[in-house]
């Protein structure tokens, strides 16, 4: 993901981003979360992609992913959960702010 974010390769980063989140959800062992995540995933594709197109957003998203993984690697589930909440809250906030400018026909 680092190389894709640095190169601003949206297609590659987007694919890796989806894989990253899918691995976290599957790794949680929470079937309800997995079911809800997969259902919502299709609805969010255009908004997620649009958000990552904004200047610097791939790099910011990637840094947040590193924070999540660092907490997981350190055996800190509460820290990982908090880092994930910050990541998803920030992405949601930016998605809602950008939704006024979003035109799905242009993407």
Secondary structure, DSSP 8 states (H G I E B T S, - for coil): -HHHHHTT-HHHHHHHHHHHHHHHHHHHT-HHHHHHHHHHHHHHHHHHHHHHHSTTHHHHHHHHHHHHHHHHHTT-HHHHHHHHHHHHHHHHHHHHHHTTT--GGG-
